[in-house]
Amino acid sequence: MSQDPDSELHHPARLATRGAIGGTLMGLANLVPGISGGTMLLAAGIYPAFITAIAEVTTLRFRPRSLLLLASVAASAALVILLLAGSVKGLIQDYRWIMYSLFIGLTLGGIPLLWRMARPATPSLIVSAAMAFALMVAMAFGGDGVSHAEQRNLFLIFVAGLAASSAMILPGVSGGYLLLLLGQYEPILGTVDQIRRGLLGDSAAGTPADFGLVLDALWVVVPLGFGVVSGVVGVSNLLQWLLARAEKATFGVLLGLLLGAVVGLWPFQEGRAPQAGDVVKGRVLDAQTSGEVDVDDWPVVRFDPSRGQVGASMALVALGLGATVILGAFGRSEDDEVG
């Protein structure tokens, strides 16, 4: 990443356009577990300039060109997230194994990007990667069978903001996947879609805008926003500090996190309707109340796939892998061209 950010920043219109493209891709990445927002900014050719702009703002250097880049990225990403959160959430609920298969490929596609930055392998890189991989495996199996709603609380929402913001800073690390592990992915998408319905109404349901829905969502938005801001400021500065002092170990951790993410994305699982005796939101269900649970709160269980599903899953993994590798290669060529 030898690009001089100022080479792009001398052209405000071009900078704003590239920022909008990068923000759009990053917004989509934050909605999809397995894709890193940092990888998407690399694909748009603005990652070094974005990191520089964040560093300047967090040290109270408010250059207009840096502010323009951050504003164009943030505005386009926020618009994409607001408009598409509900659709992505619906796809996850209705076609979970298909979407998770695609997510696995997208996740694996980040490995070549990180490996180019981390190579050659050293003992510290290998050990740190193994430790991070073990942590991700433990988190994945530790979360099995826990419903999303049972894990909703202000602290976890704040942590979810930290996780989501990490994807903007760390290429190859998916904030959406970390939200899945925390049990906050679908609840947060639902909250974002609630804000959209509150601001714009819901044409499909024939309901008008209702600002009360927006106010009701603030209990999620406020801690989430604090987490995002804290993550952007903290992770960007921490990453620079770690890379300057322990580069190989830091890249090893990132590689381990990326590889371990695949474990938690086992595709053959689905939401199961609650049954009598299940515990949802701290309440033991009976025959009547089990049928009243919202689909968002259904527990997720694994199932035995058919041969056709296995084959389709492998094809989707390959598709996702190829897509991310191509985007990463495009981002590298853009960096070379601009630099």
C-alpha positions in Angstrom: 0.0 0.0 0.0 2.5 2.6 -1.2 -0.1 4.9 -2.7 0.2 8.5 -1.8 -3.3 9.5 -0.7 -2.8 13.1 -1.8 -2.6 12.0 -5.5 -6.3 11.3 -5.4 -7.2 14.1 -3.0 -6.1 16.8 -5.4 -9.3 16.0 -7.5 -12.3 16.6 -5.3 -14.9 15.4 -7.8 -13.0 12.2 -8.5 -12.3 11.7 -4.8 -16.0 12.1 -3.9 -17.0 9.6 -6.7 -14.4 7.1 -5.6 -15.5 7.6 -2.0 -19.2 7.0 -2.9 -18.3 3.8 -4.8 -16.1 2.6 -1.9 -18.8 3.5 0.6 -21.5 1.6 -1.4 -19.3 -1.5 -1.5 -18.5 -1.1 2.2 -22.2 -0.7 3.1 -23.0 -4.0 1.2 -20.0 -5.6 3.0 -21.3 -4.6 6.4 -24.6 -6.3 5.5 -23.1 -9.5 4.4 -21.1 -11.7 6.8 -17.9 -12.9 5.2 -17.1 -9.7 3.3 -14.7 -7.1 4.8 -15.5 -3.4 4.4 -11.7 -2.8 4.3 -11.4 -5.2 1.4 -14.1 -3.3 -0.5 -12.3 0.0 0.1 -9.1 -1.6 -1.3 -11.2 -2.7 -4.3 -12.3 0.9 -4.8 -8.6 2.1 -4.5 -9.2 4.4 -1.6 -8.2 2.3 1.5 -4.8 4.2 2.2 -6.5 7.6 1.8 -9.4 6.5 4.0 -7.0 5.3 6.8 -5.0 8.6 6.5 -8.2 10.6 6.7 -9.3 8.8 9.9 -5.9 9.3 11.4 -6.1 13.0 10.7 -9.6 13.5 12.1 -8.8 11.5 15.3 -5.8 13.8 15.8 -8.0 16.9 15.2 -6.6 17.7 11.8 -9.7 18.7 9.8 -8.4 19.0 6.2 -11.3 19.6 3.7 -10.2 16.9 1.4 -10.1 14.3 4.1 -13.5 15.4 5.4 -14.9 15.1 1.8 -13.6 11.5 1.5 -15.0 10.4 4.9 -18.3 12.1 4.2 -18.8 10.5 0.8 -17.9 7.0 2.2 -20.0 7.4 5.3 -23.1 8.8 3.5 -23.2 6.2 0.7 -22.5 3.3 3.1 -25.3 4.5 5.5 -27.8 4.8 2.6 -27.1 1.3 1.3 -27.4 -0.2 4.8 -30.7 1.7 5.4 -32.3 0.6 2.2 -31.1 -3.0 2.0 -31.0 -4.2 5.6 -34.5 -5.6 5.5 -33.9 -7.5 2.2 -30.7 -9.1 3.4 -32.3 -10.1 6.7 -35.1 -11.8 4.8 -32.7 -13.7 2.6 -30.8 -14.9 5.7 -34.0 -16.1 7.3 -35.5 -17.8 4.2 -32.4 -19.1 2.5 -29.9 -19.5 5.3 -27.9 -22.4 3.9 -27.6 -20.7 0.5 -26.5 -17.4 1.9 -24.0 -19.0 4.4 -22.4 -21.0 1.6 -21.8 -17.8 -0.3 -20.5 -16.2 2.9 -17.9 -19.0 3.3 -16.5 -18.3 -0.2 -16.5 -14.6 0.4 -14.6 -15.1 3.7 -12.0 -17.4 2.2 -11.5 -14.9 -0.6 -9.9 -12.5 1.9 -7.0 -14.9 2.7 -4.9 -14.0 -0.5 -5.3 -10.3 0.3 -4.0 -10.7 3.9 -1.3 -13.2 2.9 0.2 -10.7 0.4 0.5 -8.3 3.3 1.7 -10.8 5.8 4.3 -13.0 3.9 6.7 -14.6 4.4 5.6 -16.8 7.3 7.5 -16.6 10.6 7.1 -18.4 13.9 5.3 -15.5 15.4 2.9 -15.2 12.5 2.1 -19.0 12.7 1.6 -19.0 16.5 -0.6 -15.9 16.6 -2.7 -17.2 13.7 -3.2 -20.6 15.5 -4.3 -18.8 18.7 -6.7 -16.5 16.9 -8.1 -19.5 14.9 -8.7 -21.4 18.2 -10.5 -18.4 19.7 -12.8 -18.2 16.7 -13.6 -21.9 16.9 -14.3 -21.6 20.6 -16.6 -18.7 19.9 -18.4 -20.5 17.1 -19.2 -23.6 19.1 -19.9 -21.6 22.3 -22.7 -19.9 20.5 -24.5 -23.0 19.1 -28.2 -23.2 19.8 -28.5 -19.7 21.4 -31.3 -17.6 20.0 -30.5 -14.0 18.8 -33.0 -12.4 21.1 -31.5 -14.0 24.3 -28.3 -12.2 23.6 -29.7 -8.7 23.1 -28.4 -6.2 25.7 -26.8 -2.8 25.6 -23.3 -4.0 26.3 -23.4 -6.6 23.4 -24.9 -3.9 21.1 -21.9 -1.6 22.0 -19.5 -4.5 21.3 -21.4 -5.1 18.0 -20.6 -1.6 17.0 -16.9 -2.2 17.7 -17.1 -5.4 15.6 -18.8 -3.7 12.7 -16.4 -0.8 12.7 -13.4 -3.2 12.7 -14.4 -4.3 9.2 -13.9 -0.8 7.9 -10.3 -0.8 9.3 -9.1 -4.4 8.9 -9.0 -5.8 5.4 -10.1 -9.4 5.4 -12.0 -9.2 8.7 -15.8 -9.3 8.4 -17.8 -7.2 10.8 -21.0 -8.9 9.7 -19.6 -12.3 10.7 -18.5 -11.0 14.1 -22.1 -9.8 14.6 -23.3 -13.3 13.8 -21.1 -14.7 16.5 -22.4 -12.1 19.0 -26.0 -13.0 18.1 -26.6 -9.4 17.0 -26.6 -9.7 13.2 -30.4 -10.2 12.6 -31.5 -8.0 15.5 -29.5 -5.1 14.2 -30.6 -5.6 10.6 -34.2 -5.6 11.9 -33.6 -2.4 13.8 -32.1 -0.7 10.7 -35.1 -1.8 8.6 -37.4 -0.5 11.4 -35.8 2.9 11.0 -36.3 2.7 7.2 -40.0 1.9 7.7 -40.3 4.7 10.3 -38.8 7.2 7.9 -40.2 6.0 4.5 -43.1 3.8 5.4 -43.7 0.3 4.0 -45.3 0.2 0.6 -45.5 -3.6 0.7 -47.6 -3.5 3.9 -49.3 -0.3 3.0 -48.2 1.5 6.1 -47.2 5.2 6.2 -44.1 6.6 7.8 -44.1 6.5 11.6 -41.4 8.5 13.4 -42.3 6.6 16.6 -40.5 3.6 15.1 -37.4 5.6 14.7 -37.5 6.8 18.4 -38.1 3.2 19.5 -35.0 2.2 17.7 -32.8 4.7 19.5 -32.1 2.3 22.4 -30.2 0.2 19.8 -28.8 3.0 17.6 -27.2 5.0 20.5 -25.0 2.2 22.0 -24.3 0.9 18.5 -23.2 4.3 17.3 -20.9 4.7 20.4 -19.4 1.3 19.6 -18.8 2.2 15.9 -17.2 5.5 16.7 -15.0 4.0 19.5 -14.1 1.2 17.1 -13.1 3.4 14.2 -10.9 5.6 16.5 -9.5 2.8 18.6 -9.0 0.1 16.1 -7.4 2.4 13.5 -4.9 3.8 16.0 -4.3 0.4 17.7 -3.7 -1.3 14.3 -1.1 1.3 13.4 0.6 0.9 16.7 0.6 -3.0 16.5 1.8 -3.1 12.9 4.7 -0.7 13.8 5.8 -2.9 16.8 4.6 -6.5 16.0 3.7 -6.7 12.3 4.0 -10.4 11.8 2.0 -11.3 15.0 -0.7 -8.8 14.1 -1.1 -10.2 10.6 -1.1 -13.7 12.1 -4.0 -12.8 14.3 -5.9 -11.4 11.3 -5.3 -14.5 9.3 -6.4 -16.7 12.2 -9.6 -14.7 12.6 -10.4 -15.0 8.9 -9.8 -18.8 8.8 -11.7 -19.4 12.0 -14.6 -17.4 10.7 -15.4 -20.2 8.3 -16.1 -22.7 11.2 -19.0 -20.6 12.4 -20.5 -20.4 9.0 -21.5 -24.0 8.6 -24.2 -23.6 6.0 -26.6 -26.4 6.7 -28.6 -24.8 9.5 -32.1 -23.2 9.6 -34.4 -21.5 12.0 -36.7 -23.9 13.8 -40.1 -23.0 15.2 -40.0 -22.9 19.0 -41.6 -25.8 20.8 -43.0 -26.2 24.3 -40.3 -26.3 26.8 -37.9 -24.0 24.9 -36.6 -20.8 26.6 -36.9 -17.6 24.6 -36.1 -14.2 26.1 -35.9 -15.9 29.5 -39.4 -17.3 29.4 -40.2 -21.0 29.2 -42.7 -21.6 26.4 -45.8 -23.7 26.6 -47.9 -25.1 23.7 -49.7 -21.8 23.3 -46.9 -19.3 23.7 -44.5 -21.3 21.4 -46.7 -20.3 18.4 -46.5 -16.6 19.3 -42.7 -16.2 19.0 -41.6 -13.9 16.2 -39.5 -15.6 13.5 -36.6 -13.3 14.4 -36.3 -15.1 17.7 -36.4 -18.7 16.4 -33.5 -20.9 17.5 -31.1 -22.0 14.7 -30.4 -25.7 14.4 -28.4 -27.8 12.0 -29.9 -30.3 9.5 -28.6 -33.1 7.3 -28.3 -31.8 3.7 -29.2 -33.6 0.5 -26.6 -34.4 -2.1 -28.0 -31.6 -4.3 -27.6 -29.1 -1.4 -24.0 -30.2 -0.8 -23.2 -29.7 -4.5 -24.9 -26.3 -4.7 -23.2 -25.2 -1.5 -19.8 -26.0 -3.0 -20.6 -24.1 -6.1 -21.7 -21.1 -4.1 -18.5 -21.3 -2.0 -16.5 -21.2 -5.2 -18.6 -18.3 -6.5 -18.0 -16.2 -3.4 -14.3 -17.0 -3.3 -13.9 -16.0 -6.9 -15.8 -12.8 -6.4 -13.7 -11.6 -3.5 -10.4 -12.6 -5.1 -11.3 -10.6 -8.2 -12.3 -7.6 -6.1 -9.0 -7.9 -4.2 -7.0 -8.1 -7.4 -8.9 -5.0 -8.8 -8.1 -3.1 -5.7 -4.4 -4.0 -5.9 -4.3 -2.9 -9.6 -6.0 0.4 -8.6 -3.4 1.0 -6.0 -0.6 0.4 -8.4 -2.2 2.7 -11.0 -2.8 5.6 -8.7 0.6 5.2 -6.9 
